[in-house]
Amino acid sequence: MNAASVNQNIPAIEMVAVTVGAREDLSIAILRDVHWSVATGDYWVIGGMHNSGKSDFLALVAGLTPVQQGAYRLFGHNMLAEVGAQERLRVGLVFDGGKPFHHLTIAENVMLPLRYHRAAGESEPAERAREIIELTGLSPWAGRMPGTIGRAWEKRLGLARALVLQPEVLLLDDPLGGLDARHINWWLNFLENLSSGHPYLHGRPMTLVIAAHNLQPWRNKPVCLAVLQHKRFVPLGRHSELSSVAEPLVQELLLEKAMSP
C-alpha cells in the first residue's frame, strides 16, 4: 500500500487494553492496560526511567513481539492476524546505538534492507542508499566499517538503514542518548523535518514515536508526550499542556525540580 492510499481518518497506531511482555520473557508483563491512539503524522516522545519498558514497548509497536492481551491495530489492521511481512515494512525501527552489522561497510549496512526486502537490481539499492547516506552526513565514511566511526555516527547509521525503505512510521529508541550538543541539534532538526514532510519522503509527513530517558530536548517542541510509570502508559498531551502536571516523574524527565507541595 502506498502513502496516497492511506486513510487519514484511521489511526496509524491504535492500542486498546494492551499488555506488553518483556522481550526476553514474554510471560513477564512490562506494561498493562495500554490505551493509545496515534494519528498519521503525529510526533510522540515517550519518557521513562531505566527498566521502565521503553525498548520492550517499541519492540511490540514494531511487531517484533506479540501483544499479550488486548488489541493492537496498525493502520486499522490487527497486528497479529492481518498484518503481513510487507505491511510491517511500513514501520521502521532505529535501535538504541544503531546496532550495525560490523562485518559490513556503512554503505552495505544501509543497502541491506533494500536487498533483503525488495527484489531490486544492484543500481537501485546503491542509488537509494547513496541519497540517505548523504542526508545523514555519512558520505565521508560510506566505505568504512561501523566500528571505525564512533557511537554518534553509528546512531546515524541506524537511522539511515531504517529510512532507506521510506517507512510511514519511524520508531526510535533513545536516539539522543550519549550525544553532544552538536549531534543532538542535528537529530532534533532532522526529526522535525521528517515530521513536517522531508523532501526524501516526497513531502509526506512521517509519523514518529521516540522513547527517551530525558524529555528535556523536546521542551517547547510541537510533540505529544507520554511517560511509562508503574507498568502504565500515561499520555500527557502536548508540552504546552504540561504546566498543570505536577507528577514528579514528569518534572524529573524534563530536568526540572519538582514543585514542593
Sequence and secondary structure as in RCSB ss.txt:
>XXXX:A:sequence
MNAASVNQNIPAIEMVAVTVGAREDLSIAILRDVHWSVATGDYWVIGGMHNSGKSDFLALVAGLTPVQQGAYRLF
GHNMLAEVGAQERLRVGLVFDGGKPFHHLTIAENVMLPLRYHRAAGESEPAERAREIIELTGLSPWAGRMPGTIG
RAWEKRLGLARALVLQPEVLLLDDPLGGLDARHINWWLNFLENLSSGHPYLHGRPMTLVIAAHNLQPWRNKPVCL
AVLQHKRFVPLGRHSELSSVAEPLVQELLLEKAMSP
>XXXX:A:secstr
  GGG  TTS SEEEEEEEEE SS TTSEEEEEEEEEE TT EEEEE  TTSSHHHHHHHHTTSS  SEEEEEET
TEETTTT  HHHHTTEEEE TT    TTS HHHHHHHHHHHHS   SHHHHHHHHHHHHHTT GGGTTS GGGS 
HHHHHHHHHHHHHTT  SEEEEESTTTT  HHHHHHHHHHHHHHHH  GGGTT   EEEEEES  GGGTTSS EE
EEEETTEEEEEEEGGGGGG   HHHHHHTT      
